[in-house]
Amino acid sequence: WNENYHNWTILQSPFLTKTKGSKVIVTTRNHGVSSTMGAFHAHSLEVLSDDACLSIFAQHALGARDFGGHPNLKEVAKKIVRKCN
């Protein structure tokens, strides 16, 4: 991520035409980024619990709600999920 205003204006420039129906979603933990981007709506989200992160990871990686069918992958998944927070 980058807080340099010039870099953000370069990123933002293709979206300035505001074509009807166009949407841009920017995710950040830095509130300054949303104001630099001129966000119309900014939503602050809470950090997910480790269990919620593992569940989402399992859904996307395994197509399952948990690691019941793949217990050997759970420890690796925990390490990956920790890096996301």
Secondary structure, 3 states (H helix, E strand, C coil): CCCCHHHHHHHHHHHCCCCCCCCCCCCCCCHHHHHHCCCCCCCCCCCCCHHHHHHHHHHHHHCCCCCCCCHHHHHHHHHHHHHHC
